[in-house]
Amino acid sequence: MSTLEKAIGLLQTMPEQKIETVYTFIQFINSQELEKKGIEPANKKSAKSILGIASEYANPALIEQEEGAFKRAITKKYATD
């Protein structure tokens, strides 16, 4: 059984919402490959919009901690005190 056949079998068992997520991811991967070849994808989406599919896993309680987290980590890592 080919990988494509295995993937189709899995897709047939998934709920529609999850299939839409998988399809969006496949579009993203395909657009990256086209860009590597210098081809502009017909339905180009930004990486930011593609990554928005992960929003269902966001933890609102942690959003406040995320503000400035990168700056704090870099400051801590490269502090010269």
FENZI-V636706 format. One record per residue. N is the residue number from 1. RES is the residue in one small letter. NEAR is the number of other C-alpha atoms within 8 Angstrom. D_CENTER is the distance of its C-alpha to the mean C-alpha in whole Angstrom. Layout:
BEGIN
N_RES_NEAR_D_CENTER + N_RES_NEAR_D_CENTER
END
This chain:
BEGIN
1_m_4_28 + 2_s_5_26 + 3_t_6_22 + 4_l_6_21 + 5_e_8_24 + 6_k_9_22 + 7_a_8_19 + 8_i_8_21 + 9_g_8_23 + 10_l_8_20 + 11_l_8_19 + 12_q_6_22 + 13_t_6_22 + 14_m_8_19 + 15_p_6_19 + 16_e_6_18 + 17_q_6_15 + 18_k_8_14 + 19_i_10_14 + 20_e_8_13 + 21_t_9_9 + 22_v_8_10 + 23_y_8_12 + 24_t_9_9 + 25_f_9_7 + 26_i_8_10 + 27_q_8_11 + 28_f_11_8 + 29_i_8_10 + 30_n_8_13 + 31_s_11_13 + 32_q_8_12 + 33_e_8_15 + 34_l_11_17 + 35_e_10_17 + 36_k_7_18 + 37_k_6_21 + 38_g_6_22 + 39_i_7_21 + 40_e_8_20 + 41_p_8_17 + 42_a_4_19 + 43_n_4_17 + 44_k_7_14 + 45_k_7_12 + 46_s_6_10 + 47_a_7_7 + 48_k_6_8 + 49_s_8_8 + 50_i_11_5 + 51_l_8_4 + 52_g_7_7 + 53_i_8_7 + 54_a_7_7 + 55_s_7_10 + 56_e_5_12 + 57_y_5_12 + 58_a_6_13 + 59_n_6_17 + 60_p_6_19 + 61_a_5_21 + 62_l_7_19 + 63_i_8_18 + 64_e_7_22 + 65_q_7_21 + 66_e_8_18 + 67_e_6_20 + 68_g_7_22 + 69_a_8_20 + 70_f_7_20 + 71_k_7_23 + 72_r_8_25 + 73_a_8_23 + 74_i_8_24 + 75_t_8_28 + 76_k_7_28 + 77_k_6_27 + 78_y_6_30 + 79_a_6_32 + 80_t_3_36 + 81_d_2_38
END
